[in-house]
Amino acid sequence: MSYTADRLEVLNGPEDGAQFFLYRSPVLVGKNPQCSVYIQFDPYVEDIAARVSVVSDGYRIRRVGNVPVLVNNKKVGRIRSRVLRSGGTLRVSQTEMCLICAPEGLSHRSRGLSAESDFLWLLRFVFRGMTTAAVFLFRFVREMLQSRAFWVVAAVLIFAWLWRRGALLNLGGVSHAWAGLVDSLRNMYEYVRATLSP
């Protein structure tokens, strides 16, 4: 039988002989039915375990989940990827597959394609993490600034700090310092409220 598409063929377990055709890139491997390489009978495979992307004459394999992924018995990581060539084996958890590249398949049509390096992947990975953290921090700060409890705690902390430094006694009396502190806090509150209001 002649095939025109590259494929991964399962070599062991209850899905022995199953074939997954690679018509596009990237392809996800996992237990999720939406994955192009849908491994349903391996109990240890996660919903999305690996990412497969085409390179010249093969496929770059990158681990996405926490289960072990091996290319030709060598570990694959989230950052450190490995290239799988025709005839090579890919093991995801306990399921082992063999890559068979067709002469008209995607990997042969991708000859000369510039491959994604692990360094660029690392930069993208770090940038995504930093972006996610920045968004979380921005939302947290916005929620805190909109909370009245935050302003009460801020006022108490500022008052305690001024009291400890003796600034309340050196400004011409407690009432004068209180009035200045209350005015400062009111101005800060109004400014933040005006800035954050839609």
Stockholm file with secondary structure:
# STOCKHOLM 1.0

chainA/1-198         MSYTADRLEVLNGPEDGAQFFLYRSPVLVGKNPQCSVYIQFDPYVEDIAARVSVVSDGYRIRRVGNVPVLVNNKKVGRIRSRVLRSGGTLRVSQTEMCLICAPEGLSHRSRGLSAESDFLWLLRFVFRGMTTAAVFLFRFVREMLQSRAFWVVAAVLIFAWLWRRGALLNLGGVSHAWAGLVDSLRNMYEYVRATLSP
#=GR chainA/1-198 SS CCCSSEEEEECSSTTTTCEEEECSSSEEEESSTTSSEECCSCTTCCSSCEEEEEETTEEEEEECSSSCEEETTEECCSSSCEEECTTCEEEETTEEEEEECCTTSHHHHTTTCCCCCHHHHHHHHHHHHHHHHHHHHHHHHHHHHHCHHHHHHHHHHHHHHHHHHTHHHHSSSHHHHHHHHHHHHHHHHHHHHHHHCC
#=GC SS_cons         CCCSSEEEEECSSTTTTCEEEECSSSEEEESSTTSSEECCSCTTCCSSCEEEEEETTEEEEEECSSSCEEETTEECCSSSCEEECTTCEEEETTEEEEEECCTTSHHHHTTTCCCCCHHHHHHHHHHHHHHHHHHHHHHHHHHHHHCHHHHHHHHHHHHHHHHHHTHHHHSSSHHHHHHHHHHHHHHHHHHHHHHHCC
//
